[in-house]
Amino acid sequence: MTDISYDRYALGIVSKDQWTDGDDLAQVGAAVGKLNMVGIAYDLPAGDNVGVAALREALNHFRDYMSAAVLEYSDACSELGSGVAEVSQNMDSTETYNRDKACAAATRLGVGEYL
């Protein structure tokens, strides 16, 4: 198997501190992952509600996958120069940090219960 190496400096990728897209996308990804799906689909008055339960489950999966996708875009932005070079060494801590920031911001805005 061949090893793939990545050298951001050899590619001419430099950190741009004024760019915030990686941080912004991380906060969006964190907020999307915390969206509350309660009240999206209500049980029908009769029947087993299998379809309603399947819809709820599908929405939960969609939320989780969309959050993961946006967080991956955040990682890519950080890798490609919008963040600091060290971000590539510890993406998980960056995502946790931004998830916490998104929750704090939502609480300050009075919409924390929706996350």
JOSUL-V339122 format. One record per pair of residues at least 24 apart in sequence whose ideal C-beta (glycine too) atoms are under 10 Angstrom apart, sorted by the first residue. I is the first residue (numbers start at 1). J is the second residue. D is the distance in whole Angstrom. If there is no record, write none. Layout:
((I J D) (I J D))
This chain:
((6 79 8) (6 88 8) (8 79 7) (8 80 8) (8 81 8) (8 85 7) (8 88 7) (9 85 8) (11 80 9) (11 81 10) (12 81 9) (13 79 8) (13 80 6) (13 81 5) (13 85 9) (14 81 6) (14 85 8) (15 78 9) (15 81 6) (15 82 8) (15 83 7) (15 84 5) (15 85 5) (15 86 9) (15 87 9) (16 80 10) (16 81 5) (16 82 6) (16 83 9) (16 84 10) (17 82 9) (17 83 9) (17 84 7) (18 82 9) (19 77 8) (19 78 10) (19 80 9) (19 81 7) (19 82 4) (19 83 8) (20 77 9) (20 82 7) (20 83 9) (21 73 9) (21 74 8) (21 76 10) (21 77 5) (21 78 9) (21 80 9) (21 81 10) (21 82 5) (21 83 9) (22 73 9) (22 74 5) (22 75 8) (22 76 8) (22 77 4) (22 78 4) (22 79 8) (22 80 9) (22 81 9) (22 82 4) (22 83 4) (22 84 9) (22 87 7) (22 94 8) (22 98 9) (23 74 8) (23 77 9) (23 78 8) (23 82 8) (23 83 7) (23 87 10) (23 94 8) (23 97 9) (23 98 7) (23 101 9) (24 74 8) (24 77 9) (24 82 9) (24 98 9) (25 70 6) (25 71 8) (25 72 9) (25 73 5) (25 74 4) (25 75 9) (25 76 9) (25 77 6) (25 78 9) (25 82 9) (25 98 9) (26 70 8) (26 71 6) (26 73 9) (26 74 4) (26 75 8) (26 77 9) (26 78 8) (26 83 9) (26 87 10) (26 91 9) (26 94 6) (26 95 6) (26 96 10) (26 97 8) (26 98 4) (26 99 8) (26 101 8) (26 102 8) (27 70 9) (27 74 8) (27 97 10) (27 98 5) (27 99 8) (27 100 10) (27 101 6) (27 102 5) (27 103 10) (27 105 7) (27 106 10) (28 66 10) (28 67 9) (28 70 5) (28 71 9) (28 73 9) (28 74 8) (28 98 9) (28 102 8) (29 66 8) (29 67 5) (29 68 8) (29 69 8) (29 70 3) (29 71 4) (29 72 8) (29 73 8) (29 74 6) (29 75 10) (29 95 7) (29 98 7) (29 99 8) (29 102 8) (30 67 7) (30 70 9) (30 71 7) (30 74 9) (30 95 7) (30 96 9) (30 97 9) (30 98 5) (30 99 3) (30 100 8) (30 101 7) (30 102 4) (30 103 7) (30 105 10) (30 106 10) (30 115 9) (31 67 8) (31 70 9) (31 98 9) (31 99 8) (31 101 10) (31 102 4) (31 103 8) (31 105 8) (31 106 7) (31 111 9) (31 114 9) (31 115 6) (32 62 10) (32 63 6) (32 64 9) (32 65 10) (32 66 5) (32 67 4) (32 68 9) (32 69 9) (32 70 6) (32 71 9) (32 102 9) (32 115 9) (33 63 7) (33 64 7) (33 65 10) (33 66 8) (33 67 3) (33 68 8) (33 70 8) (33 71 8) (33 95 9) (33 99 7) (33 102 9) (33 115 8) (34 63 9) (34 67 8) (34 99 8) (34 102 7) (34 103 7) (34 106 8) (34 112 9) (34 114 8) (34 115 3) (35 59 9) (35 60 10) (35 62 10) (35 63 5) (35 64 10) (35 66 9) (35 67 8) (35 114 7) (35 115 7) (36 63 9) (36 113 7) (36 114 5) (36 115 7) (37 62 9) (37 63 6) (38 114 10) (67 95 10) (67 99 9) (68 95 10) (71 95 5) (71 98 8) (71 99 9) (74 98 7))
